[in-house]
């Protein structure tokens, strides 16, 4: 049953869709515009003389008479009889029996054991005393030895070297010792 209904539906779609396949875009028909031309200039004719139109004078309408308003006396309503309120004695409720409250002994909670909280001892390193700094004993410096002052004898003049002899030169063997003439 399903297949047949699907087949019928498919055939219907094909039949309806086929004419639309042949439709294609048709551009609108071209209609050329009439050539543009300027109308000839015509001078305006003189306006025709019209005779004046008779206007009848406006007639004012006479005021309409309004009669004064008729006095209407106020309508007094007769007082409506209200019967006095019926006395209702106050209703007293009989006292309700309330039993006395039952004595409840106070509930004492047993003490909860709380172990003592001991803080562990904080490690403190032993105080180490610094050993005294060694200070060598003060030694008095011995007095600086000053050799005794020896008086120098006056300088002795050395005899002059032989003639022609200079220091650093070998001695002259054949030279005679010549004393300088003073």
C-alpha positions as CSV (number, residue, x, y, z in Angstrom):
1,X,0.0,0.0,0.0
2,X,2.8,2.4,0.8
3,X,4.6,1.7,-2.4
4,X,1.5,2.3,-4.5
5,X,0.7,5.6,-2.8
6,X,4.3,6.7,-3.2
7,X,4.2,5.8,-6.9
8,X,1.0,7.8,-7.4
9,X,2.5,10.7,-5.7
10,X,5.6,10.6,-7.8
11,X,3.7,10.3,-11.1
12,X,1.5,13.3,-10.0
13,X,4.6,15.4,-9.3
14,X,6.2,14.5,-12.6
15,X,3.0,15.3,-14.5
16,X,2.6,18.7,-12.8
17,X,6.3,19.7,-13.0
18,X,6.9,18.9,-16.7
19,X,5.1,21.9,-18.2
20,X,7.0,24.2,-15.9
21,X,10.3,22.9,-17.3
22,X,9.4,24.4,-20.7
23,X,8.9,27.9,-19.2
24,X,11.9,30.2,-19.8
25,X,12.4,33.9,-19.3
26,X,10.7,36.0,-22.0
27,X,11.9,39.6,-22.0
28,X,9.2,42.3,-22.3
29,X,8.4,43.5,-25.9
30,X,10.3,46.5,-27.0
31,X,8.1,49.5,-27.8
32,X,10.0,52.4,-29.3
33,X,9.2,55.7,-27.7
34,X,7.7,58.4,-29.9
35,X,10.2,61.1,-30.9
36,X,10.2,64.0,-28.5
37,X,9.1,67.4,-30.0
38,X,8.4,70.7,-28.4
39,X,4.9,72.0,-28.9
40,X,4.8,75.4,-30.7
41,X,4.7,78.4,-28.5
42,X,1.2,79.9,-28.5
43,X,0.6,83.4,-27.1
44,X,-2.0,83.5,-24.4
45,X,-5.3,85.0,-25.6
46,X,-6.7,87.9,-23.7
47,X,-9.1,86.8,-21.0
48,X,-12.7,87.1,-21.8
49,X,-14.6,89.8,-20.0
50,X,-17.1,88.3,-17.6
51,X,-19.9,90.4,-16.3
52,X,-20.0,90.7,-12.5
53,X,-22.0,88.0,-10.8
54,X,-24.7,89.2,-8.5
55,X,-24.3,88.2,-4.9
56,X,-27.3,88.6,-2.7
57,X,-26.7,90.2,0.6
58,X,-26.2,87.9,3.6
59,X,-29.3,87.7,5.7
60,X,-28.6,87.4,9.4
61,X,-30.7,84.9,11.3
62,X,-32.6,86.3,14.2
63,X,-31.7,85.0,17.6
64,X,-33.7,81.9,18.6
65,X,-35.6,82.5,21.8
66,X,-34.6,80.2,24.6
67,X,-37.1,80.0,27.5
68,X,-35.5,80.3,30.9
69,X,-34.9,77.0,32.7
70,X,-37.8,75.8,34.7
71,X,-37.2,75.8,38.5
72,X,-37.3,72.3,39.9
73,X,-37.7,72.1,43.6
74,X,-35.4,69.7,45.4
75,X,-37.0,66.4,46.0
76,X,-36.9,65.4,49.6
77,X,-36.9,61.8,50.3
78,X,-38.8,60.9,53.4
79,X,-36.6,59.3,56.1
80,X,-36.5,55.6,55.9
81,X,-37.3,53.8,59.1
82,X,-34.4,51.9,60.5
83,X,-35.2,49.6,63.4
84,X,-32.9,50.0,66.4
85,X,-30.2,47.4,66.6
86,X,-31.1,44.3,68.5
87,X,-29.2,44.0,71.7
88,X,-26.9,41.0,71.7
89,X,-25.5,40.1,75.1
90,X,-21.8,39.3,75.0
91,X,-21.0,35.7,74.7
92,X,-18.8,34.5,77.4
93,X,-16.8,31.4,76.7
94,X,-16.7,29.0,79.6
95,X,-13.1,28.6,80.9
96,X,-11.3,25.8,79.2
97,X,-9.5,23.4,81.5
98,X,-5.8,23.5,81.0
99,X,-3.9,20.8,82.8
100,X,-0.8,22.1,84.7
101,X,2.4,21.7,82.8
102,X,4.3,18.5,83.3
103,X,7.5,18.9,85.1
104,X,10.5,18.0,83.0
105,X,13.7,17.7,84.8
106,X,16.5,19.6,83.1
107,X,18.5,17.4,80.8
108,X,22.1,17.6,81.7
109,X,24.4,16.6,79.0
110,X,27.3,14.4,80.2
111,X,30.6,16.2,79.9
112,X,32.4,15.5,76.7
113,X,35.9,14.3,77.2
114,X,38.3,16.6,75.6
115,X,41.9,15.4,75.7
116,X,44.3,18.0,76.7
117,X,46.0,19.6,73.8
118,X,49.7,19.7,74.4
119,X,51.8,21.6,72.1
120,X,55.0,19.8,71.2
121,X,58.0,21.6,72.7
122,X,59.7,23.8,70.2
123,X,63.3,22.8,69.7
124,X,65.5,25.6,70.8
125,X,69.2,25.0,70.1
126,X,71.4,25.4,73.1
127,X,73.0,28.8,73.4
128,X,76.6,28.5,72.5
129,X,78.8,31.1,74.2
130,X,81.4,32.4,71.9
131,X,84.9,31.6,73.3
132,X,86.8,34.7,74.2
133,X,88.9,36.0,71.4
134,X,92.6,35.4,72.0
135,X,94.4,38.6,72.5
136,X,98.2,38.2,72.7
137,X,99.7,40.0,75.7
138,X,101.0,43.4,75.0
139,X,104.8,43.2,74.7
140,X,106.6,46.4,75.2
141,X,109.0,47.0,72.4
142,X,112.6,47.1,73.5
143,X,114.4,50.3,72.9
144,X,115.9,50.5,69.4
145,X,119.7,50.0,69.7
146,X,121.5,53.1,68.7
147,X,125.2,52.6,68.3
148,X,127.2,55.1,70.2
149,X,128.3,58.1,68.1
150,X,131.9,57.8,67.3
151,X,133.5,61.0,66.4
152,X,135.2,60.6,63.0
153,X,138.7,61.8,62.8
154,X,139.2,64.5,60.3
155,X,139.7,63.2,56.8
156,X,143.2,62.3,55.8
157,X,144.3,63.4,52.4
158,X,145.4,60.5,50.3
159,X,148.6,61.0,48.4
160,X,147.9,61.7,44.8
161,X,148.7,58.9,42.4
162,X,151.8,59.1,40.3
163,X,151.9,61.4,37.4
164,X,149.8,60.2,34.4
165,X,148.0,57.6,36.4
166,X,144.3,57.7,36.5
167,X,142.0,55.5,38.5
168,X,141.1,52.4,36.7
169,X,144.3,52.4,34.6
170,X,147.1,50.0,35.2
171,X,150.0,51.6,37.1
172,X,152.8,53.1,35.2
173,X,155.9,51.1,36.0
174,X,158.6,53.4,34.6
175,X,157.0,56.5,35.9
176,X,158.7,58.3,38.7
177,X,156.8,59.5,41.5
178,X,156.7,63.2,41.1
179,X,155.5,65.2,43.9
180,X,153.4,68.1,43.1
181,X,155.2,71.4,43.5
182,X,153.6,73.4,46.2
